[in-house]
Amino acid sequence: MTASKATVRSPIDRTDTRILAILQSRGRISNVELARQVNLSPSPCLERVRRLEAAGLIRSYGAKLDAAALGYGTTAFIQVTLDRTTADVFDRFRDAVVLIDAVAECHMVAGGFDYLIKLRLADMEAYRDVLATIVDLPGVAQTHTYVVIEAIKQDAGLPLAP
């Protein structure tokens, strides 16, 4: 299920919201500790987590990595304008852009251009190589790049009240 099509199938209560908030910030927390923090016994807590997973509210678990420490210290955003805005051009562009490893995120947007792409790169030489690939993608008419100088705030998750 994609994020844009996800819907809450059953209402979630305050305990569910607390579970989601805790798991969002501390995905490796043990079920016993999670249960303690939300004032449940471990078995009902685990049942709630499984229900939240089944409902698609918890999409995955993972680690937040330090991009710079792993050699991906350059972040850039590229605005992409397509030559035509038709379904087949959108589909061909989407199918091609998802294959580029340096693309961390790609969003179709409304406004003065069609897509906003976030890149994670080793350096400007790597950026140049990726840009050469992007400008050759199906339907690309124009690009504008913005290289990040300093990340002020990065995705810290959804603003759930614990």
Accessible surface in RSA format (square Angstrom, percent):
REM  Atomic radii and reference values for relative SASA: ProtOr
REM  Chains: A
REM  Algorithm: Lee & Richards
REM  Probe-radius: 1.40
REM  Slices: 20
REM RES _ NUM      All-atoms   Total-Side   Main-Chain    Non-polar    All polar
REM                ABS   REL    ABS   REL    ABS   REL    ABS   REL    ABS   REL
RES MET A   1   127.58  66.1  47.25  31.3  80.33 191.3  61.73  52.5  65.85  87.2
RES THR A   2    77.63  55.2  71.60  72.6   6.03  14.4  76.36 102.6   1.27   1.9
RES ALA A   3    61.64  56.7  42.27  65.2  19.38  44.1  43.39  61.1  18.25  48.3
RES SER A   4   107.17  90.6  64.24  85.7  42.93  98.9  59.11 125.9  48.06  67.3
RES LYS A   5   156.65  76.4 137.60  84.4  19.06  45.4  89.23  80.3  67.43  71.8
RES ALA A   6    39.99  36.8  20.05  30.9  19.94  45.3  20.06  28.2  19.93  52.8
RES THR A   7    91.45  65.0  83.61  84.8   7.84  18.7  70.08  94.1  21.37  32.3
RES VAL A   8    80.49  53.0  54.46  49.3  26.03  62.7  54.46  47.3  26.03  70.6
RES ARG A   9   146.72  61.6 108.69  55.4  38.03  90.5  64.78  88.5  81.94  49.7
RES SER A  10    48.37  40.9  45.10  60.2   3.27   7.5  37.62  80.1  10.76  15.1
RES PRO A  11   125.59  91.5 104.32  95.1  21.27  77.3 111.68  92.2  13.91  86.5
RES ILE A  12    59.20  33.7  34.95  26.0  24.25  58.4  35.45  25.5  23.75  64.4
RES ASP A  13    67.97  47.6  58.16  57.9   9.81  23.2  44.48 104.7  23.49  23.4
RES ARG A  14   191.74  80.5 181.13  92.3  10.61  25.3  72.46  99.0 119.28  72.3
RES THR A  15    31.90  22.7  31.20  31.6   0.70   1.7   0.29   0.4  31.61  47.8
RES ASP A  16     1.93   1.4   1.93   1.9   0.00   0.0   0.00   0.0   1.93   1.9
RES THR A  17    30.45  21.7  30.45  30.9   0.00   0.0  19.44  26.1  11.01  16.6
RES ARG A  18    62.43  26.2  62.43  31.8   0.00   0.0  10.39  14.2  52.05  31.5
RES ILE A  19     0.00   0.0   0.00   0.0   0.00   0.0   0.00   0.0   0.00   0.0
RES LEU A  20    21.04  11.7  18.06  12.9   2.98   7.5  18.23  12.8   2.81   7.6
RES ALA A  21    11.70  10.8   6.32   9.8   5.38  12.2   6.75   9.5   4.96  13.1
RES ILE A  22    17.73  10.1  15.89  11.8   1.83   4.4  17.73  12.8   0.00   0.0
RES LEU A  23    19.70  11.0  13.16   9.4   6.54  16.4  13.18   9.3   6.52  17.6
RES GLN A  24    64.27  35.9  40.01  29.2  24.26  57.8  31.59  67.2  32.68  24.8
RES SER A  25    85.91  72.6  52.13  69.6  33.77  77.8  46.09  98.1  39.82  55.8
RES ARG A  26   118.63  49.8 111.27  56.7   7.35  17.5  55.12  75.3  63.50  38.5
RES GLY A  27    32.80  40.4   0.00   N/A  32.80  40.4  10.54  28.9  22.26  49.9
RES ARG A  28   236.40  99.3 204.44 104.2  31.96  76.1  90.45 123.6 145.95  88.5
RES ILE A  29    21.96  12.5   0.64   0.5  21.33  51.4   6.49   4.7  15.47  42.0
RES SER A  30    63.05  53.3  50.11  66.9  12.95  29.8  51.03 108.7  12.03  16.9
RES ASN A  31    42.11  29.0  32.30  31.2   9.80  23.6  27.12  65.3  14.98  14.5
RES VAL A  32   101.17  66.6  99.66  90.2   1.51   3.6  99.66  86.6   1.51   4.1
RES GLU A  33    48.38  27.8  47.19  35.7   1.19   2.8  21.14  40.9  27.24  22.2
RES LEU A  34     3.52   2.0   3.52   2.5   0.00   0.0   3.52   2.5   0.00   0.0
RES ALA A  35     1.22   1.1   1.22   1.9   0.00   0.0   1.22   1.7   0.00   0.0
RES ARG A  36   153.20  64.3 139.08  70.9  14.12  33.6  73.62 100.6  79.58  48.2
RES GLN A  37    46.02  25.7  36.12  26.4   9.90  23.6  17.29  36.8  28.73  21.8
RES VAL A  38     5.35   3.5   0.00   0.0   5.35  12.9   0.00   0.0   5.35  14.5
RES ASN A  39   127.63  88.0  96.58  93.3  31.05  74.8  36.03  86.7  91.60  88.5
RES LEU A  40    49.43  27.5  34.13  24.4  15.30  38.5  40.22  28.2   9.21  24.8
RES SER A  41    63.33  53.5  51.37  68.6  11.96  27.6  44.16  94.0  19.17  26.9
RES PRO A  42    59.51  43.4  59.40  54.1   0.11   0.4  59.51  49.1   0.00   0.0
RES SER A  43    70.96  60.0  62.50  83.4   8.46  19.5  42.77  91.1  28.19  39.5
RES PRO A  44    52.32  38.1  50.94  46.4   1.38   5.0  51.62  42.6   0.71   4.4
RES CYS A  45     0.00   0.0   0.00   0.0   0.00   0.0   0.00   0.0   0.00   0.0
RES LEU A  46    62.08  34.6  62.08  44.4   0.00   0.0  62.08  43.6   0.00   0.0
RES GLU A  47   112.81  64.8 105.65  79.9   7.16  17.0  41.06  79.4  71.75  58.6
RES ARG A  48    54.14  22.7  53.44  27.2   0.70   1.7  10.69  14.6  43.45  26.3
RES VAL A  49    12.63   8.3  12.63  11.4   0.00   0.0  12.63  11.0   0.00   0.0
RES ARG A  50   146.17  61.4 141.95  72.4   4.22  10.0  46.43  63.5  99.75  60.5
RES ARG A  51    92.57  38.9  85.71  43.7   6.85  16.3  64.54  88.2  28.03  17.0
RES LEU A  52     0.34   0.2   0.34   0.2   0.00   0.0   0.34   0.2   0.00   0.0
RES GLU A  53    66.42  38.1  53.96  40.8  12.47  29.7  21.06  40.7  45.37  37.0
RES ALA A  54    89.23  82.0  50.85  78.5  38.38  87.3  64.15  90.3  25.08  66.4
RES ALA A  55    15.48  14.2  10.51  16.2   4.96  11.3  14.14  19.9   1.33   3.5
RES GLY A  56    18.79  23.2   0.00   N/A  18.79  23.2  15.11  41.5   3.68   8.2
RES LEU A  57    54.60  30.4  28.00  20.0  26.60  66.9  30.55  21.5  24.06  64.7
RES ILE A  58    22.88  13.0  11.75   8.8  11.13  26.8  15.16  10.9   7.72  20.9
RES ARG A  59   172.21  72.3 133.37  68.0  38.84  92.5  48.92  66.9 123.29  74.7
RES SER A  60    91.37  77.2  64.36  85.9  27.00  62.2  39.79  84.7  51.58  72.3
RES TYR A  61   108.25  50.5  76.05  43.3  32.20  83.8  78.26  58.8  29.99  37.0
RES GLY A  62    74.57  92.0   0.00   N/A  74.57  92.0  39.02 107.1  35.55  79.6
RES ALA A  63    83.31  76.6  50.24  77.5  33.08  75.2  57.09  80.4  26.23  69.5
RES LYS A  64   160.29  78.2 124.57  76.4  35.72  85.0 110.09  99.1  50.20  53.5
RES LEU A  65   131.93  73.5 100.63  72.0  31.30  78.7 104.08  73.1  27.85  75.0
RES ASP A  66    89.68  62.8  75.68  75.3  14.00  33.1  34.90  82.1  54.79  54.6
RES ALA A  67    24.75  22.8  16.18  25.0   8.57  19.5  20.32  28.6   4.43  11.7
RES ALA A  68    71.06  65.3  52.46  81.0  18.60  42.3  52.85  74.4  18.21  48.2
RES ALA A  69    82.67  76.0  39.82  61.5  42.84  97.5  52.69  74.2  29.97  79.4
RES LEU A  70   105.35  58.7  83.20  59.5  22.15  55.7  88.59  62.2  16.76  45.1
RES GLY A  71    41.33  51.0   0.00   N/A  41.33  51.0  35.73  98.1   5.60  12.5
RES TYR A  72   112.37  52.5 112.02  63.7   0.35   0.9  64.21  48.3  48.16  59.4
RES GLY A  73    53.50  66.0   0.00   N/A  53.50  66.0  19.18  52.6  34.32  76.9
RES THR A  74    24.40  17.4  21.34  21.6   3.06   7.3   7.45  10.0  16.95  25.6
RES THR A  75    18.37  13.1  16.91  17.1   1.46   3.5   8.85  11.9   9.52  14.4
RES ALA A  76     0.12   0.1   0.12   0.2   0.00   0.0   0.12   0.2   0.00   0.0
RES PHE A  77    62.92  31.5  62.92  39.0   0.00   0.0  62.92  38.1   0.00   0.0
RES ILE A  78     0.00   0.0   0.00   0.0   0.00   0.0   0.00   0.0   0.00   0.0
RES GLN A  79    37.63  21.0  37.16  27.2   0.47   1.1   0.55   1.2  37.08  28.1
RES VAL A  80     0.00   0.0   0.00   0.0   0.00   0.0   0.00   0.0   0.00   0.0
RES THR A  81    38.26  27.2  38.25  38.8   0.00   0.0  31.45  42.2   6.80  10.3
RES LEU A  82     9.61   5.4   0.00   0.0   9.61  24.2   0.00   0.0   9.61  25.9
RES ASP A  83    82.54  57.8  51.90  51.7  30.64  72.5  26.61  62.6  55.93  55.8
RES ARG A  84   118.94  49.9 111.38  56.8   7.56  18.0  63.86  87.3  55.08  33.4
RES THR A  85    88.53  63.0  63.31  64.2  25.22  60.1  31.58  42.4  56.95  86.1
RES THR A  86    56.57  40.2  51.30  52.0   5.27  12.6  56.57  76.0   0.00   0.0
RES ALA A  87    73.51  67.6  63.16  97.5  10.35  23.6  65.64  92.4   7.87  20.9
RES ASP A  88    74.44  52.1  68.69  68.4   5.75  13.6  41.20  97.0  33.24  33.2
RES VAL A  89     0.15   0.1   0.15   0.1   0.00   0.0   0.15   0.1   0.00   0.0
RES PHE A  90    49.18  24.6  48.82  30.2   0.35   0.9  48.82  29.6   0.35   1.0
RES ASP A  91    60.35  42.3  60.35  60.1   0.00   0.0  12.95  30.5  47.40  47.3
RES ARG A  92   108.89  45.7 104.69  53.4   4.20  10.0  59.48  81.3  49.40  29.9
RES PHE A  93     0.05   0.0   0.05   0.0   0.00   0.0   0.05   0.0   0.00   0.0
RES ARG A  94   120.66  50.7 120.16  61.3   0.50   1.2  54.37  74.3  66.29  40.2
RES ASP A  95    79.59  55.7  73.05  72.7   6.53  15.4  28.84  67.9  50.74  50.6
RES ALA A  96    22.73  20.9  16.54  25.5   6.19  14.1  20.19  28.4   2.54   6.7
RES VAL A  97     3.20   2.1   3.16   2.9   0.04   0.1   3.16   2.7   0.04   0.1
RES VAL A  98   103.97  68.4  72.21  65.4  31.76  76.5  78.08  67.8  25.89  70.2
RES LEU A  99   142.21  79.2 116.91  83.6  25.30  63.6 121.16  85.1  21.05  56.6
RES ILE A 100    23.96  13.6  16.14  12.0   7.82  18.8  20.49  14.8   3.47   9.4
RES ASP A 101   149.65 104.8 116.05 115.5  33.60  79.4  43.18 101.6 106.47 106.2
RES ALA A 102    18.89  17.4  10.82  16.7   8.07  18.4  16.76  23.6   2.13   5.6
RES VAL A 103    25.49  16.8   7.61   6.9  17.88  43.1   7.61   6.6  17.88  48.5
RES ALA A 104    54.02  49.7  17.07  26.3  36.95  84.1  27.31  38.5  26.71  70.8
RES GLU A 105    76.97  44.2  69.29  52.4   7.68  18.3  27.94  54.0  49.03  40.0
RES CYS A 106    43.91  33.2  14.02  15.6  29.89  70.3  10.16  25.7  33.76  36.4
RES HIS A 107    90.88  49.7  87.20  60.6   3.68   9.4  64.49  66.5  26.39  30.7
RES MET A 108   109.02  56.5  78.40  51.9  30.62  72.9  41.02  34.9  67.99  90.1
RES VAL A 109    49.86  32.8  31.97  28.9  17.89  43.1  39.76  34.5  10.11  27.4
RES ALA A 110   106.68  98.1  69.86 107.8  36.82  83.8  76.98 108.4  29.70  78.7
RES GLY A 111    73.07  90.1   0.00   N/A  73.07  90.1  37.43 102.7  35.64  79.8
RES GLY A 112    79.83  98.4   0.00   N/A  79.83  98.4  41.87 114.9  37.97  85.0
RES PHE A 113    45.98  23.0  40.71  25.2   5.27  13.7  43.89  26.6   2.08   6.0
RES ASP A 114    20.68  14.5  20.07  20.0   0.62   1.5   1.19   2.8  19.50  19.4
RES TYR A 115    11.25   5.3  11.25   6.4   0.00   0.0   9.24   6.9   2.01   2.5
RES LEU A 116    52.62  29.3  52.62  37.6   0.00   0.0  52.62  37.0   0.00   0.0
RES ILE A 117     0.00   0.0   0.00   0.0   0.00   0.0   0.00   0.0   0.00   0.0
RES LYS A 118    37.62  18.4  36.99  22.7   0.63   1.5   7.69   6.9  29.93  31.9
RES LEU A 119     0.00   0.0   0.00   0.0   0.00   0.0   0.00   0.0   0.00   0.0
RES ARG A 120    65.17  27.4  63.26  32.2   1.91   4.5  22.60  30.9  42.56  25.8
RES LEU A 121     3.97   2.2   2.00   1.4   1.97   4.9   3.97   2.8   0.00   0.0
RES ALA A 122    56.50  52.0  37.78  58.3  18.73  42.6  37.78  53.2  18.73  49.6
RES ASP A 123    69.45  48.6  67.80  67.5   1.65   3.9  29.98  70.6  39.47  39.4
RES MET A 124   100.85  52.2  95.83  63.4   5.03  12.0  93.14  79.2   7.71  10.2
RES GLU A 125   131.76  75.6 122.08  92.4   9.68  23.1  43.85  84.8  87.91  71.8
RES ALA A 126    27.27  25.1  22.53  34.8   4.74  10.8  26.76  37.7   0.51   1.3
RES TYR A 127    24.87  11.6  24.87  14.1   0.00   0.0  18.58  14.0   6.28   7.7
RES ARG A 128   180.60  75.8 179.32  91.4   1.28   3.0  51.69  70.7 128.90  78.1
RES ASP A 129    91.33  64.0  83.59  83.2   7.74  18.3  30.05  70.7  61.28  61.1
RES VAL A 130    19.04  12.5  17.51  15.9   1.53   3.7  19.04  16.5   0.00   0.0
RES LEU A 131    42.85  23.9  42.85  30.7   0.00   0.0  42.85  30.1   0.00   0.0
RES ALA A 132    54.77  50.4  48.54  74.9   6.23  14.2  53.53  75.4   1.25   3.3
RES THR A 133    64.85  46.1  57.51  58.3   7.34  17.5  36.61  49.2  28.25  42.7
RES ILE A 134     0.00   0.0   0.00   0.0   0.00   0.0   0.00   0.0   0.00   0.0
RES VAL A 135    65.21  42.9  52.09  47.2  13.12  31.6  52.09  45.3  13.12  35.6
RES ASP A 136   121.02  84.8  90.82  90.4  30.20  71.4  30.45  71.7  90.57  90.3
RES LEU A 137    17.69   9.9  12.06   8.6   5.62  14.1  12.57   8.8   5.12  13.8
RES PRO A 138    44.33  32.3  34.33  31.3  10.00  36.3  44.33  36.6   0.00   0.0
RES GLY A 139    11.18  13.8   0.00   N/A  11.18  13.8   3.16   8.7   8.02  18.0
RES VAL A 140    26.39  17.4   2.80   2.5  23.59  56.9   2.80   2.4  23.59  64.0
RES ALA A 141    62.94  57.9  23.97  37.0  38.96  88.6  31.20  43.9  31.74  84.1
RES GLN A 142    92.51  51.7  85.62  62.6   6.89  16.4  25.79  54.9  66.72  50.6
RES THR A 143    31.66  22.5  12.57  12.7  19.08  45.5   0.64   0.9  31.01  46.9
RES HIS A 144    87.17  47.6  82.36  57.2   4.81  12.3  54.31  56.0  32.86  38.2
RES THR A 145    44.13  31.4  14.99  15.2  29.13  69.4  12.54  16.8  31.59  47.8
RES TYR A 146   117.01  54.6 112.18  63.8   4.83  12.6  92.43  69.5  24.58  30.3
RES VAL A 147    64.37  42.4  42.95  38.9  21.42  51.6  43.19  37.5  21.18  57.4
RES VAL A 148    49.88  32.8  29.48  26.7  20.40  49.2  34.89  30.3  14.99  40.6
RES ILE A 149   176.05 100.2 139.76 104.1  36.29  87.5 144.62 104.1  31.44  85.3
RES GLU A 150   123.38  70.8 103.29  78.1  20.09  47.8  35.06  67.8  88.31  72.1
RES ALA A 151    54.78  50.4  23.99  37.0  30.79  70.0  29.02  40.9  25.76  68.2
RES ILE A 152   146.15  83.2 112.94  84.1  33.21  80.0 115.65  83.3  30.50  82.8
RES LYS A 153   178.65  87.2 145.16  89.1  33.50  79.8  93.46  84.1  85.20  90.7
RES GLN A 154   101.30  56.6  83.57  61.1  17.72  42.2  40.66  86.5  60.64  46.0
RES ASP A 155   126.17  88.4  93.38  92.9  32.79  77.5  47.89 112.7  78.28  78.1
RES ALA A 156    70.12  64.5  48.54  74.9  21.57  49.1  50.30  70.8  19.81  52.5
RES GLY A 157    34.64  42.7   0.00   N/A  34.64  42.7  14.24  39.1  20.41  45.7
RES LEU A 158   125.69  70.0 119.46  85.5   6.23  15.7 119.48  83.9   6.21  16.7
RES PRO A 159   136.00  99.1  98.87  90.1  37.13 135.0 113.32  93.6  22.68 141.0
RES LEU A 160    57.15  31.8  39.70  28.4  17.46  43.9  41.75  29.3  15.40  41.5
RES ALA A 161    75.50  69.4  63.58  98.1  11.92  27.1  68.44  96.4   7.06  18.7
RES PRO A 162   106.35  77.5  81.76  74.5  24.59  89.4  83.66  69.1  22.69 141.0
END  Absolute sums over single chains surface
CHAIN  1 A    10904.9       8449.3       2455.7       6321.8       4583.2
END  Absolute sums over all chains
TOTAL         10904.9       8449.3       2455.7       6321.8       4583.2
